[in-house]
């Protein structure tokens, strides 16, 4: 695999229409948001889950691209697999509930096995000391929370189910308002949706940490492919229509970096369109404007003038 020799700082813009991009189980699955500003949030865990799912679909069981954190998987069994490989198939002691490396050399070998075989460990890192100890890895790819460009106003939609689950439920009826009409009892549920929201997330790729995990240029290409296509394979009625809109990468000429990330991110500006005019998001004149309901209501621009030496802009999408 080609070693990764450049640091990257990435701006990822995606949107949702009539869906819930990331429900909060502590708030009745209401879309996550900052309670002080009503800015919508999507957790880093949610975004990494979608990247993992895409890699699993795209690469399958291709060597080196297995997924460590899978739904219903037993992590310790994967640690046990590493011990079996490092100890050349010797099963002695491998059925014990607690296992620890017998030397620093074995500890490094266990971690190396996990990085080489599992893409998400190589990319995001992992804490693998859950009983059967395979070490800890700090990943070169870090994902921040996504935030909506403007405040969101979630809607609570009531839904009904026409079919009954049992004879008892079907027979349950109640009198109508006139005392004679009989209305079939129906199950009522609720779902929360965001009519429209444009979200912005930042990702960081550390080339020096990539040296330790073996994360290479081909792996980064898979990350970019996942960001472009992960919503295409994550369709669900609850999530409405979600789409990747822009991926802007600031590529550094060195592994350590040539500029601070926040200064580069400030060059990516999102402005609102209203009646043919462009406004900054905090412009008071937007208070009386119609709410954004499509991607075309925004304009994204990248300041390319006087870029720090050794930094270039790569339009991935």
C-alpha positions as CSV (number, residue, x, y, z in Angstrom):
1,X,0.0,0.0,0.0
2,X,1.3,3.5,-0.9
3,X,2.2,5.3,2.3
4,X,0.2,8.5,3.1
5,X,2.7,11.4,3.2
6,X,0.3,14.4,3.2
7,X,-1.9,15.8,5.9
8,X,-5.5,16.6,4.9
9,X,-8.1,18.8,6.5
10,X,-11.6,18.2,4.9
11,X,-14.9,20.0,4.8
12,X,-17.9,17.8,4.1
13,X,-21.3,19.2,3.3
14,X,-24.4,17.1,3.2
15,X,-28.1,17.8,3.4
16,X,-31.4,16.1,4.5
17,X,-34.9,16.6,3.2
18,X,-37.9,15.5,5.2
19,X,-35.9,13.2,7.4
20,X,-34.1,12.7,10.7
21,X,-30.4,12.6,10.0
22,X,-29.5,11.5,13.6
23,X,-32.1,10.9,16.3
24,X,-31.4,11.4,19.9
25,X,-32.6,8.5,22.0
26,X,-32.5,10.6,25.2
27,X,-35.1,13.0,23.6
28,X,-37.6,10.6,22.1
29,X,-35.5,10.3,18.9
30,X,-35.9,14.0,18.2
31,X,-33.2,15.2,15.7
32,X,-30.1,16.1,17.6
33,X,-29.6,19.8,18.1
34,X,-28.0,22.5,20.3
35,X,-30.8,23.5,22.7
36,X,-29.5,27.1,23.0
37,X,-29.3,27.8,19.2
38,X,-31.4,25.1,17.6
39,X,-28.5,24.3,15.3
40,X,-28.8,20.7,14.2
41,X,-26.2,18.1,15.1
42,X,-25.0,14.8,13.6
43,X,-22.6,12.9,15.8
44,X,-19.2,11.7,14.7
45,X,-20.3,8.1,15.6
46,X,-23.2,8.3,13.1
47,X,-21.0,9.5,10.3
48,X,-18.3,6.8,11.0
49,X,-21.1,4.2,11.1
50,X,-22.1,5.2,7.5
51,X,-18.5,5.1,6.4
52,X,-18.0,1.6,7.9
53,X,-21.2,0.4,6.2
54,X,-20.1,1.7,2.8
55,X,-16.6,0.1,3.1
56,X,-18.2,-3.2,4.1
57,X,-20.5,-3.1,1.0
58,X,-17.8,-1.9,-1.4
59,X,-14.9,-4.1,-0.2
60,X,-16.7,-7.1,1.3
61,X,-14.3,-9.6,2.8
62,X,-11.4,-8.2,0.7
63,X,-8.2,-8.8,2.8
64,X,-7.4,-5.8,4.9
65,X,-10.9,-4.3,4.6
66,X,-12.8,-6.2,7.2
67,X,-14.9,-4.1,9.7
68,X,-14.1,-4.4,13.4
69,X,-17.2,-2.6,14.8
70,X,-20.2,-4.4,13.3
71,X,-23.7,-4.8,14.6
72,X,-24.0,-7.9,16.7
73,X,-20.3,-8.8,16.5
74,X,-18.3,-10.0,19.5
75,X,-15.2,-7.9,19.7
76,X,-13.3,-10.3,21.9
77,X,-13.5,-13.1,19.4
78,X,-11.7,-10.8,16.9
79,X,-9.0,-10.2,19.6
80,X,-8.7,-13.9,20.1
81,X,-8.2,-14.3,16.3
82,X,-5.2,-12.0,16.6
83,X,-3.7,-14.1,19.4
84,X,-4.2,-17.2,17.4
85,X,-2.4,-15.7,14.4
86,X,0.5,-14.2,16.4
87,X,1.0,-17.5,18.3
88,X,1.0,-19.4,15.0
89,X,-2.2,-21.2,15.6
90,X,-1.4,-22.4,19.1
91,X,-4.7,-22.6,21.0
92,X,-3.1,-23.0,24.4
93,X,-4.8,-20.6,26.8
94,X,-6.9,-18.9,24.1
95,X,-10.2,-20.0,25.6
96,X,-9.5,-18.1,28.8
97,X,-11.8,-15.1,29.5
98,X,-8.8,-12.8,30.1
99,X,-5.8,-12.6,27.9
100,X,-2.8,-10.2,27.9
101,X,0.3,-10.0,25.8
102,X,3.3,-11.8,27.2
103,X,5.8,-9.3,26.0
104,X,6.1,-5.9,24.3
105,X,7.0,-7.7,21.1
106,X,3.8,-9.7,21.2
107,X,1.7,-6.6,22.1
108,X,3.1,-4.8,19.0
109,X,2.4,-7.9,16.8
110,X,-1.2,-8.1,18.1
111,X,-1.9,-4.5,17.3
112,X,-0.2,-4.8,13.9
113,X,-2.5,-7.8,13.1
114,X,-5.6,-5.8,14.0
115,X,-4.5,-2.8,11.9
116,X,-3.6,-4.8,8.9
117,X,-6.9,-6.8,8.9
118,X,-9.5,-4.2,10.0
119,X,-10.0,-1.0,8.0
120,X,-11.9,0.9,10.7
121,X,-9.1,0.3,13.2
122,X,-6.5,1.4,10.8
123,X,-8.5,4.5,10.0
124,X,-10.4,5.5,13.2
125,X,-8.4,3.7,15.9
126,X,-9.9,1.5,18.6
127,X,-9.7,0.6,22.3
128,X,-9.1,-3.2,22.2
129,X,-8.5,-3.9,25.9
130,X,-12.0,-5.4,26.6
131,X,-11.0,-8.5,28.6
132,X,-8.9,-10.0,25.8
133,X,-6.3,-7.3,25.4
134,X,-5.1,-6.4,21.9
135,X,-4.0,-2.9,22.8
136,X,-5.1,0.6,21.9
137,X,-4.8,2.4,18.6
138,X,-5.1,6.1,17.9
139,X,-6.5,6.5,14.4
140,X,-5.3,9.0,11.8
141,X,-8.8,9.9,10.6
142,X,-10.8,11.9,13.1
143,X,-14.4,13.1,12.5
144,X,-16.0,16.0,14.2
145,X,-19.7,16.5,14.9
146,X,-21.6,17.9,11.9
147,X,-23.6,21.1,12.5
148,X,-26.4,22.6,10.4
149,X,-25.7,25.8,8.6
150,X,-28.9,27.4,10.0
151,X,-31.2,26.5,12.9
152,X,-33.6,23.6,12.3
153,X,-37.2,23.3,13.3
154,X,-38.1,19.6,13.6
155,X,-41.7,18.6,12.8
156,X,-43.5,15.9,14.7
157,X,-45.6,13.9,12.3
158,X,-48.4,11.7,13.5
159,X,-48.9,8.4,11.6
160,X,-51.5,5.7,11.9
161,X,-51.5,2.0,11.1
162,X,-54.6,0.6,9.4
163,X,-53.9,-3.1,9.9
164,X,-54.4,-4.9,13.2
165,X,-51.9,-7.2,14.9
166,X,-54.5,-9.5,16.5
167,X,-58.2,-10.4,16.6
168,X,-58.5,-8.6,19.9
169,X,-57.1,-5.4,18.5
170,X,-59.3,-5.7,15.4
171,X,-62.4,-6.1,17.6
172,X,-61.5,-3.1,19.7
173,X,-63.9,-0.4,18.7
174,X,-65.2,2.8,20.2
175,X,-68.3,4.9,19.7
176,X,-68.2,7.9,17.4
177,X,-69.2,11.4,18.3
178,X,-72.9,10.8,17.4
179,X,-73.0,7.8,19.7
180,X,-73.9,5.4,16.9
181,X,-71.1,5.5,14.4
182,X,-68.4,2.9,15.3
183,X,-64.8,3.8,14.5
184,X,-62.1,1.1,14.3
185,X,-59.4,1.6,16.8
186,X,-56.1,2.4,15.1
187,X,-52.5,2.4,16.3
188,X,-51.0,5.9,16.4
189,X,-47.3,6.6,16.1
190,X,-45.0,9.6,15.6
191,X,-41.9,10.4,13.7
192,X,-39.7,13.5,13.7
193,X,-38.4,15.1,10.5
194,X,-36.4,18.1,9.5
195,X,-38.0,19.7,6.4
196,X,-34.6,20.7,5.1
197,X,-31.1,21.1,6.6
198,X,-27.7,21.6,5.2
199,X,-25.0,20.2,7.5
200,X,-21.2,20.8,7.6
201,X,-18.7,18.4,9.1
202,X,-14.9,18.6,9.4
203,X,-12.5,15.6,9.1
204,X,-8.8,15.5,9.9
205,X,-6.3,13.1,8.4
206,X,-3.0,12.9,10.3
207,X,-0.2,11.4,8.1
208,X,2.1,10.9,11.1
209,X,-0.4,8.7,12.9
210,X,-1.1,6.9,9.6
211,X,2.5,5.7,9.7
212,X,1.8,3.9,12.9
213,X,-1.4,2.1,11.8
214,X,-0.5,1.5,8.1
215,X,-3.3,3.7,6.8
216,X,-2.2,4.5,3.2
217,X,-3.3,6.5,0.2
218,X,-5.6,3.8,-1.1
219,X,-7.4,3.8,2.3
220,X,-7.9,7.6,2.0
221,X,-9.3,7.1,-1.5
222,X,-11.8,4.7,0.1
223,X,-12.7,7.3,2.7
224,X,-13.4,9.8,-0.1
225,X,-15.5,7.3,-2.0
226,X,-17.5,6.5,1.2
227,X,-18.2,10.2,1.8
228,X,-19.4,10.6,-1.7
229,X,-21.6,7.5,-1.8
230,X,-22.5,6.4,1.8
231,X,-26.0,8.0,1.8
232,X,-26.8,6.2,-1.5
233,X,-26.7,2.9,0.4
234,X,-28.3,4.1,3.7
235,X,-31.8,4.8,2.5
236,X,-34.6,4.6,5.1
237,X,-38.0,6.3,5.4
238,X,-36.9,7.8,8.7
239,X,-33.9,9.5,7.2
240,X,-35.8,11.0,4.2
241,X,-33.5,12.1,1.4
242,X,-29.9,12.6,2.3
243,X,-27.2,13.5,-0.1
244,X,-23.5,14.4,-0.1
245,X,-23.1,17.8,-1.7
246,X,-19.5,19.0,-1.4
247,X,-16.2,17.6,-0.2
248,X,-13.4,20.1,-0.1
249,X,-9.9,18.8,1.0
250,X,-7.0,21.0,1.9
251,X,-3.9,19.0,1.1
252,X,-0.7,19.8,2.9
253,X,2.7,19.1,1.2
254,X,4.1,17.7,4.4
255,X,3.0,15.0,6.8
256,X,3.1,17.4,9.7
257,X,1.1,20.1,8.0
258,X,1.7,23.6,6.6
259,X,-1.1,25.6,8.2
260,X,-3.6,25.5,11.0
261,X,-6.8,23.6,10.2
262,X,-9.2,26.3,11.5
263,X,-7.6,28.9,9.2
264,X,-8.2,26.7,6.2
265,X,-11.8,25.9,7.2
266,X,-12.5,29.6,7.4
267,X,-11.9,29.8,3.7
268,X,-15.0,27.7,3.0
269,X,-17.9,30.1,3.2
270,X,-21.6,29.2,3.0
271,X,-24.0,32.0,2.1
272,X,-27.8,32.1,1.7
273,X,-29.6,33.1,-1.5
274,X,-32.8,35.1,-1.1
275,X,-34.6,36.9,-4.0
276,X,-31.5,36.9,-6.1
277,X,-29.2,38.3,-3.3
278,X,-26.5,36.6,-1.3
279,X,-26.4,37.0,2.5
280,X,-24.1,35.7,5.2
281,X,-25.9,33.3,7.6
282,X,-25.9,35.8,10.5
283,X,-27.3,38.7,8.4
284,X,-30.4,40.1,10.1
285,X,-32.1,40.6,6.8
286,X,-32.5,36.8,6.6
287,X,-35.0,37.0,9.5
288,X,-37.8,37.9,7.1
289,X,-36.6,35.6,4.3
290,X,-38.3,32.4,3.4
291,X,-36.6,29.3,5.1
292,X,-34.2,27.3,3.0
293,X,-35.8,24.2,1.5
294,X,-33.2,23.0,-1.1
295,X,-29.5,23.0,-1.7
296,X,-29.8,25.6,-4.4
297,X,-30.8,28.1,-1.6
298,X,-27.1,28.2,-0.7
299,X,-23.9,29.2,-2.3
300,X,-20.5,27.6,-1.3
301,X,-17.3,29.4,-2.1
302,X,-13.7,28.6,-1.3
303,X,-11.1,31.3,-0.8
304,X,-8.1,30.3,-2.9
305,X,-6.2,33.5,-2.8
306,X,-3.0,33.7,-0.8
307,X,-3.2,30.1,0.3
308,X,-0.4,29.2,2.8
309,X,2.7,27.9,1.1
310,X,2.5,24.1,0.7
311,X,-1.3,23.9,0.9
312,X,-3.6,23.2,-2.1
313,X,-7.3,22.8,-2.5
314,X,-8.7,19.5,-3.8
315,X,-12.3,19.4,-4.9
316,X,-13.2,15.8,-4.2
317,X,-16.9,16.4,-4.9
